[in-house]
């Protein structure tokens, strides 16, 4: 935005009248503020242009050729998969030096980050399987039954190594999606540790553990959101990906206890109430990702309620889709005004400074 001094300089050169400086400056200030506040807080920086997509297609072709070619060469080799996957991780790192660190291409950076984390994890899995059991593919048998109690600590090593590798990748390239991949690896490590301690402890309370891991990811996402309330920097992108990781775990763990276990009318009403609560939380933090994960459960709840009045299967399905679509469209189109009405009464509270700004009324 133009500064007040620049406008006064323009008036001295006769471009505008001096009396217009202050009104024009205030107009530009208000317009700039409106643009910041009404910008999409969840803008997804997947690609800056077709160049990103074109490079991503090239990466897909390159790695397809890599895995197909090496797959034939290492066939029957006990250590071949180790070299193949670690080699893919090294290749991802080298390509990231150019496409992520130098060119800062969004979509290729996302693909290379995911490729690095997955390749390194598979490499570590095969390495541990070969060292412990003598076969690169035997890590999977170490995670169940009697093998888990005997080799549980060794089975957790791939997750620890992947977290360390992911941290090194993140420090080098600062790709915003990296914390989300690390959060998923940390969550899987937590589940494995619980299974090592007591398989029944994990199996019988899986939804509770899933909720706690999701809540931890959600808390980390809010931490990054607080560092960037205007959603203009990399911290906002980090939070966006973490919300996408956290939302399915939180929503599934909470609503599955209600909707999936007992699909009756009471459970459907409770599910709808929980979805409304989730919608309110999503409005407050201005993140649609949490609500998006609940939409499928809302559809199940509406379908159950319609089924109780015997409308017929085809009618119930069509009405469910119509109601669900109308709900999503209404909420999406009125998101800004709903958030403004919800939070305007609390504008003077201190916690509002930690949230994304509420757009002004027009």
C-alpha positions as CSV (number, residue, x, y, z in Angstrom):
1,X,0.0,0.0,0.0
2,X,1.1,3.6,-0.7
3,X,2.5,5.5,2.3
4,X,1.1,8.9,3.4
5,X,4.5,10.5,2.5
6,X,4.2,9.1,-1.0
7,X,0.7,10.7,-1.4
8,X,2.0,14.1,-0.1
9,X,4.8,13.8,-2.6
10,X,2.3,13.2,-5.4
11,X,0.3,16.3,-4.2
12,X,3.5,18.5,-4.4
13,X,4.0,17.4,-8.0
14,X,0.4,18.3,-8.8
15,X,-0.8,14.8,-9.4
16,X,-3.5,15.0,-6.7
17,X,-4.9,17.8,-4.6
18,X,-3.5,18.1,-1.1
19,X,-7.0,17.9,0.4
20,X,-7.4,14.5,-1.1
21,X,-4.3,13.0,0.6
22,X,-5.9,12.0,3.9
23,X,-9.2,10.6,2.5
24,X,-7.3,8.7,-0.1
25,X,-4.8,7.3,2.4
26,X,-7.7,6.2,4.8
27,X,-9.5,4.6,1.8
28,X,-6.4,2.6,0.8
29,X,-5.8,1.6,4.4
30,X,-9.3,0.3,4.8
31,X,-9.1,-1.5,1.5
32,X,-5.8,-3.1,2.4
33,X,-7.2,-4.3,5.8
34,X,-10.3,-5.7,4.1
35,X,-8.2,-7.6,1.7
36,X,-6.1,-9.2,4.5
37,X,-9.2,-10.1,6.6
38,X,-11.3,-11.6,3.8
39,X,-8.5,-13.6,2.1
40,X,-9.1,-17.3,2.2
41,X,-7.4,-18.4,5.4
42,X,-7.0,-21.9,4.1
43,X,-5.6,-21.1,0.7
44,X,-3.8,-24.3,-0.4
45,X,-0.4,-23.5,-2.0
46,X,-0.3,-26.7,-4.0
47,X,1.0,-25.2,-7.2
48,X,2.0,-21.7,-8.3
49,X,1.5,-22.5,-12.0
50,X,1.5,-25.3,-14.6
51,X,5.3,-25.4,-14.2
52,X,4.8,-27.1,-10.8
53,X,2.4,-29.6,-12.4
54,X,4.7,-30.3,-15.3
55,X,7.7,-30.9,-13.1
56,X,5.6,-33.1,-10.8
57,X,4.6,-35.3,-13.8
58,X,8.3,-35.6,-14.6
59,X,9.0,-36.7,-11.1
60,X,6.3,-39.3,-11.3
61,X,7.7,-40.7,-14.5
62,X,11.3,-40.6,-13.1
63,X,10.5,-42.5,-9.9
64,X,8.2,-45.0,-11.8
65,X,11.1,-45.9,-14.0
66,X,13.5,-46.0,-11.0
67,X,11.4,-48.5,-9.0
68,X,10.4,-50.6,-12.0
69,X,13.9,-50.8,-13.3
70,X,15.5,-51.6,-9.9
71,X,12.7,-54.0,-9.1
72,X,13.8,-56.3,-11.9
73,X,17.5,-55.9,-11.0
74,X,17.2,-56.7,-7.3
75,X,14.7,-59.6,-7.7
76,X,15.6,-62.4,-5.4
77,X,18.3,-60.3,-3.6
78,X,18.0,-60.4,0.2
79,X,19.4,-56.9,0.6
80,X,18.2,-55.4,-2.7
81,X,15.1,-53.6,-1.2
82,X,17.3,-51.9,1.3
83,X,19.5,-50.2,-1.3
84,X,16.5,-49.5,-3.6
85,X,14.5,-47.6,-0.9
86,X,17.4,-45.8,0.6
87,X,18.6,-44.9,-2.9
88,X,15.1,-43.4,-3.6
89,X,15.4,-41.3,-0.4
90,X,18.8,-40.0,-1.5
91,X,17.4,-39.2,-4.9
92,X,14.5,-37.3,-3.3
93,X,17.0,-35.3,-1.2
94,X,19.2,-34.5,-4.2
95,X,16.2,-33.4,-6.3
96,X,14.9,-31.3,-3.4
97,X,18.2,-29.4,-3.4
98,X,17.1,-28.0,-6.8
99,X,13.3,-28.0,-6.9
100,X,12.7,-27.2,-3.2
101,X,15.7,-25.2,-1.9
102,X,16.6,-23.4,-5.2
103,X,13.4,-23.0,-7.2
104,X,10.9,-23.3,-4.3
105,X,8.3,-25.2,-6.3
106,X,5.3,-26.1,-4.2
107,X,3.8,-29.3,-5.6
108,X,7.2,-30.9,-6.4
109,X,8.4,-30.1,-2.9
110,X,5.3,-31.8,-1.4
111,X,5.9,-34.9,-3.6
112,X,9.6,-35.0,-2.8
113,X,8.9,-34.7,0.9
114,X,6.4,-37.5,0.9
115,X,8.7,-39.6,-1.3
116,X,11.7,-39.0,1.0
117,X,9.8,-39.9,4.2
118,X,8.1,-43.0,2.7
119,X,11.3,-44.2,1.0
120,X,13.4,-43.8,4.1
121,X,10.8,-45.6,6.2
122,X,10.6,-48.5,3.8
123,X,14.4,-48.6,3.7
124,X,14.6,-48.7,7.5
125,X,11.9,-51.3,7.7
126,X,13.8,-53.6,5.3
127,X,17.1,-52.9,7.0
128,X,15.8,-53.8,10.5
129,X,14.0,-56.9,9.0
130,X,17.3,-58.1,7.5
131,X,19.4,-57.4,10.6
132,X,17.0,-59.0,13.0
133,X,15.4,-61.8,11.0
134,X,17.8,-62.3,8.1
135,X,15.2,-61.2,5.5
136,X,14.5,-57.7,4.3
137,X,10.8,-58.3,4.2
138,X,10.4,-59.9,7.7
139,X,9.8,-56.6,9.6
140,X,6.1,-57.0,9.2
141,X,6.0,-60.3,11.1
142,X,7.9,-58.6,14.0
143,X,4.9,-56.3,14.6
144,X,2.4,-59.0,15.6
145,X,1.9,-62.0,17.9
146,X,4.8,-63.4,19.9
147,X,7.3,-61.6,17.7
148,X,6.1,-58.3,18.9
149,X,7.0,-59.0,22.5
150,X,10.4,-60.4,21.4
151,X,11.4,-57.9,18.8
152,X,9.1,-54.9,19.7
153,X,12.0,-52.5,20.4
154,X,13.7,-53.3,17.1
155,X,10.3,-53.0,15.3
156,X,10.0,-49.4,16.5
157,X,13.5,-48.4,15.1
158,X,12.2,-47.5,11.6
159,X,9.8,-44.9,13.0
160,X,12.6,-43.4,15.1
161,X,15.0,-43.2,12.2
162,X,12.3,-41.8,9.9
163,X,11.5,-39.0,12.5
164,X,15.2,-38.1,12.7
165,X,15.5,-38.1,8.9
166,X,12.4,-36.1,8.5
167,X,13.7,-33.5,11.0
168,X,17.0,-33.2,9.0
169,X,14.9,-32.8,5.8
170,X,12.8,-30.2,7.4
171,X,15.8,-28.2,8.7
172,X,17.3,-28.3,5.3
173,X,14.3,-27.5,3.0
174,X,11.6,-26.1,5.3
175,X,8.8,-27.7,3.3
176,X,5.6,-26.9,5.2
177,X,4.1,-30.4,4.9
178,X,7.0,-32.0,6.6
179,X,5.7,-31.6,10.2
180,X,2.5,-33.3,9.1
181,X,4.4,-36.4,7.8
182,X,6.5,-36.4,11.0
183,X,3.3,-36.2,13.1
184,X,2.0,-39.3,11.3
185,X,5.2,-41.2,11.9
186,X,5.2,-40.1,15.6
187,X,1.5,-41.3,15.8
188,X,2.4,-44.7,14.4
189,X,5.3,-45.0,16.8
190,X,3.0,-44.3,19.7
191,X,0.6,-47.0,18.6
192,X,3.4,-49.5,18.2
193,X,4.8,-48.7,21.6
194,X,1.4,-49.2,23.2
195,X,1.1,-52.5,21.4
196,X,4.5,-53.5,22.7
197,X,3.4,-52.7,26.3
198,X,0.0,-54.4,26.0
199,X,-1.8,-55.3,22.7
200,X,-5.1,-55.3,24.6
201,X,-4.4,-51.9,25.9
202,X,-4.2,-50.6,22.3
203,X,-6.9,-52.7,20.8
204,X,-9.6,-52.2,23.5
205,X,-9.0,-48.4,23.8
206,X,-8.0,-47.7,20.2
207,X,-10.5,-44.8,19.7
208,X,-9.2,-43.1,22.9
209,X,-5.6,-43.4,21.8
210,X,-6.5,-42.2,18.3
211,X,-8.3,-39.2,19.8
212,X,-5.3,-38.3,22.0
213,X,-2.9,-38.5,19.0
214,X,-5.3,-36.4,16.9
215,X,-5.6,-33.9,19.7
216,X,-1.8,-33.6,19.9
217,X,-1.7,-32.9,16.2
218,X,-4.5,-30.4,16.6
219,X,-2.6,-28.6,19.4
220,X,0.5,-28.4,17.2
221,X,-1.6,-27.0,14.4
222,X,-3.0,-24.4,16.7
223,X,0.6,-23.5,17.8
224,X,1.6,-22.7,14.2
225,X,-1.7,-20.9,13.7
226,X,-1.0,-18.6,16.7
227,X,2.4,-17.7,15.2
228,X,0.6,-16.6,12.0
229,X,-2.9,-15.3,12.7
230,X,-3.1,-13.5,9.4
231,X,-2.4,-16.7,7.5
232,X,0.3,-15.2,5.3
233,X,3.4,-17.2,5.9
234,X,4.8,-20.7,6.1
235,X,3.5,-21.3,9.6
236,X,-0.1,-21.2,8.3
237,X,0.8,-23.8,5.7
238,X,2.3,-26.0,8.4
239,X,-0.9,-25.6,10.4
240,X,-3.1,-26.4,7.4
241,X,-1.4,-29.8,6.8
242,X,-1.5,-30.6,10.5
243,X,-5.2,-29.9,10.7
244,X,-5.7,-32.3,7.8
245,X,-3.9,-35.0,9.7
246,X,-5.6,-34.2,13.0
247,X,-9.2,-33.8,11.8
248,X,-9.9,-37.4,10.6
249,X,-8.4,-38.9,13.8
250,X,-10.4,-36.6,16.1
251,X,-13.7,-36.8,14.2
252,X,-13.5,-40.6,13.6
253,X,-12.5,-41.4,17.2
254,X,-15.3,-39.3,18.7
255,X,-18.1,-40.0,16.2
256,X,-17.4,-43.6,15.5
257,X,-18.4,-44.4,19.1
258,X,-21.8,-42.9,18.4
259,X,-22.5,-43.4,14.7
260,X,-20.7,-46.6,13.8
261,X,-21.5,-48.7,16.9
262,X,-25.2,-48.1,17.2
263,X,-26.9,-46.7,14.1
264,X,-30.3,-45.8,15.6
265,X,-32.2,-42.6,15.6
266,X,-30.8,-41.5,19.0
267,X,-27.2,-42.1,17.9
268,X,-28.0,-40.1,14.7
269,X,-29.3,-37.1,16.7
270,X,-26.2,-37.2,18.9
271,X,-24.0,-37.3,15.9
272,X,-25.7,-34.3,14.4
273,X,-25.2,-32.5,17.7
274,X,-21.5,-33.3,17.7
275,X,-21.1,-32.2,14.1
276,X,-22.7,-28.8,15.1
277,X,-20.2,-28.5,17.9
278,X,-17.4,-29.3,15.6
279,X,-18.7,-26.7,13.2
280,X,-18.6,-24.1,15.9
281,X,-15.0,-24.9,16.8
282,X,-14.1,-24.8,13.1
283,X,-15.7,-21.4,12.8
284,X,-13.8,-20.0,15.8
285,X,-10.4,-21.1,14.6
286,X,-11.3,-20.5,11.0
287,X,-10.3,-23.9,9.7
288,X,-12.7,-25.9,7.5
289,X,-10.6,-29.0,7.6
290,X,-12.0,-30.2,10.9
291,X,-15.5,-29.8,9.7
292,X,-14.9,-31.5,6.4
293,X,-14.0,-34.7,8.2
294,X,-17.3,-34.7,10.0
295,X,-19.4,-34.3,6.9
296,X,-19.4,-38.0,6.0
297,X,-20.7,-38.8,9.5
298,X,-23.4,-36.2,9.2
299,X,-24.5,-37.9,6.0
300,X,-24.8,-41.2,7.8
301,X,-26.8,-39.6,10.6
302,X,-29.2,-38.0,8.1
303,X,-29.6,-41.2,6.3
304,X,-30.4,-43.1,9.5
305,X,-33.0,-40.6,10.5
306,X,-34.6,-40.7,7.0
307,X,-34.6,-44.5,7.1
308,X,-36.6,-44.5,10.3
309,X,-39.6,-42.9,8.5
310,X,-39.6,-45.6,5.8
311,X,-39.1,-43.4,2.7
312,X,-37.5,-46.2,0.7
313,X,-33.8,-46.7,0.0
314,X,-33.5,-44.6,-3.2
315,X,-35.5,-41.8,-1.7
316,X,-33.5,-41.8,1.6
317,X,-30.2,-41.8,-0.3
318,X,-31.2,-38.9,-2.6
319,X,-32.6,-36.8,0.3
320,X,-29.5,-37.5,2.3
321,X,-27.3,-36.2,-0.5
322,X,-29.5,-33.2,-1.1
323,X,-29.6,-32.2,2.5
324,X,-25.9,-32.8,3.0
325,X,-25.1,-30.8,-0.2
326,X,-27.3,-27.9,0.9
327,X,-25.7,-27.9,4.4
328,X,-22.2,-27.7,2.9
329,X,-23.1,-25.0,0.4
330,X,-24.9,-22.9,2.9
331,X,-22.0,-23.1,5.4
332,X,-19.4,-22.5,2.7
333,X,-21.1,-19.5,1.2
334,X,-22.0,-17.9,4.6
335,X,-18.8,-18.9,6.4
336,X,-17.5,-15.3,6.8
337,X,-20.8,-13.8,8.0
338,X,-21.4,-16.7,10.4
339,X,-18.0,-16.3,11.9
340,X,-18.5,-12.6,12.2
341,X,-21.8,-13.0,14.0
342,X,-20.4,-15.7,16.3
343,X,-17.3,-13.8,17.4
344,X,-18.2,-10.1,17.2
345,X,-19.8,-10.1,20.7
346,X,-16.4,-11.2,22.1
347,X,-14.3,-8.7,20.1
348,X,-12.9,-7.1,23.3
349,X,-11.7,-10.3,24.9
350,X,-8.0,-11.0,24.9
351,X,-8.3,-14.4,23.3
352,X,-9.5,-12.8,20.1
353,X,-6.0,-11.5,19.5
354,X,-4.9,-15.1,19.2
355,X,-7.4,-15.9,16.5
356,X,-7.6,-14.9,12.8
357,X,-9.2,-11.5,12.4
358,X,-12.9,-11.3,11.9
359,X,-13.8,-9.6,8.6
360,X,-15.6,-6.3,8.8
361,X,-19.3,-5.8,7.9
362,X,-20.1,-4.3,4.6
